[in-house]
Amino acid sequence: MQEEQIIYLIKNFYNKLLEIFISHTAEFIFGVLALSIGVVIISIIYVLIYNENKESNGRKRSPKRTKKASKIKYSKDFLRRVDGVDLNLK
């Protein structure tokens, strides 16, 4: 009996929320839009104000590469099967 009352209350609550949403759809959309724009503006202000005086905590890397990329060697059989590869480049 108590479970049926809880289910009835939840259904009633859901129907009332659905009625409110359907009758005020434009207001909900504008509210979500305003909220998202506000979050973006606050995030931009936070980044501009709090990151001005701080240096980055990441490691500073030298512009030179310390490790050379290894050359990949393909077999002639593989290169024959690849379209657009000219094997007579010598």
C-alpha positions as CSV (number, residue, x, y, z in Angstrom):
1,M,0.0,0.0,0.0
2,Q,2.8,2.4,0.9
3,E,4.7,1.6,-2.3
4,E,1.6,2.4,-4.4
5,Q,1.3,5.8,-2.6
6,I,4.9,6.6,-3.3
7,I,4.5,5.6,-7.0
8,Y,1.4,7.8,-7.2
9,L,3.2,10.8,-5.7
10,I,6.1,10.4,-8.0
11,K,3.9,10.1,-11.1
12,N,1.9,13.2,-9.9
13,F,5.2,15.1,-9.3
14,Y,6.5,14.1,-12.7
15,N,3.3,15.2,-14.5
16,K,3.3,18.6,-12.8
17,L,7.0,19.1,-13.7
18,L,6.2,18.1,-17.3
19,E,3.2,20.6,-17.4
20,I,5.5,23.4,-16.1
21,F,8.2,22.6,-18.6
22,I,5.8,22.4,-21.5
23,S,4.1,25.7,-20.6
24,H,7.4,27.5,-20.1
25,T,9.7,25.9,-22.6
26,A,11.1,29.2,-23.9
27,E,12.0,30.4,-20.4
28,F,13.8,27.1,-19.7
29,I,15.8,27.4,-23.0
30,F,16.7,31.0,-22.3
31,G,17.7,30.1,-18.7
32,V,20.0,27.3,-19.8
33,L,21.5,29.6,-22.5
34,A,22.1,32.4,-19.9
35,L,23.6,30.0,-17.5
36,S,26.0,28.5,-20.0
37,I,27.1,32.0,-21.2
38,G,27.6,33.0,-17.6
39,V,29.8,30.0,-16.9
40,V,31.9,30.8,-20.0
41,I,32.4,34.4,-19.0
42,I,33.3,33.5,-15.4
43,S,35.8,30.9,-16.7
44,I,37.5,33.5,-19.0
45,I,37.7,36.0,-16.2
46,Y,39.2,33.4,-13.9
47,V,41.8,32.4,-16.4
48,L,42.7,36.0,-17.1
49,I,43.0,37.1,-13.5
50,Y,44.5,34.1,-11.7
51,N,47.0,33.0,-14.4
52,E,48.6,36.4,-14.9
53,N,51.0,36.3,-12.0
54,K,51.6,32.6,-11.8
55,E,54.2,30.8,-13.9
56,S,53.3,27.5,-15.4
57,N,53.9,24.5,-13.2
58,G,54.9,22.2,-16.1
59,R,58.4,21.4,-17.0
60,K,60.1,23.7,-19.5
61,R,61.4,21.8,-22.5
62,S,64.3,22.8,-24.6
63,P,63.3,23.4,-28.2
64,K,65.8,20.9,-29.5
65,R,64.7,17.3,-29.8
66,T,66.9,15.1,-27.8
67,K,65.9,11.8,-29.5
68,K,66.0,11.4,-33.3
69,A,63.1,9.6,-34.8
70,S,64.0,6.1,-35.9
71,K,63.5,5.2,-39.5
72,I,61.0,2.5,-40.3
73,K,62.2,-0.1,-42.8
74,Y,59.5,-1.8,-44.9
75,S,59.9,-5.0,-46.8
76,K,59.8,-4.9,-50.6
77,D,56.8,-7.2,-50.5
78,F,54.9,-4.8,-48.4
79,L,55.9,-1.8,-50.7
80,R,54.8,-3.7,-53.8
81,R,51.3,-4.1,-52.4
82,V,51.0,-0.4,-51.5
83,D,49.4,1.7,-54.2
84,G,51.3,4.8,-55.4
85,V,54.8,3.8,-54.1
86,D,57.5,3.9,-56.8
87,L,60.1,1.3,-56.0
88,N,62.6,2.5,-58.6
89,L,63.8,5.6,-56.8
90,K,67.5,5.0,-57.1
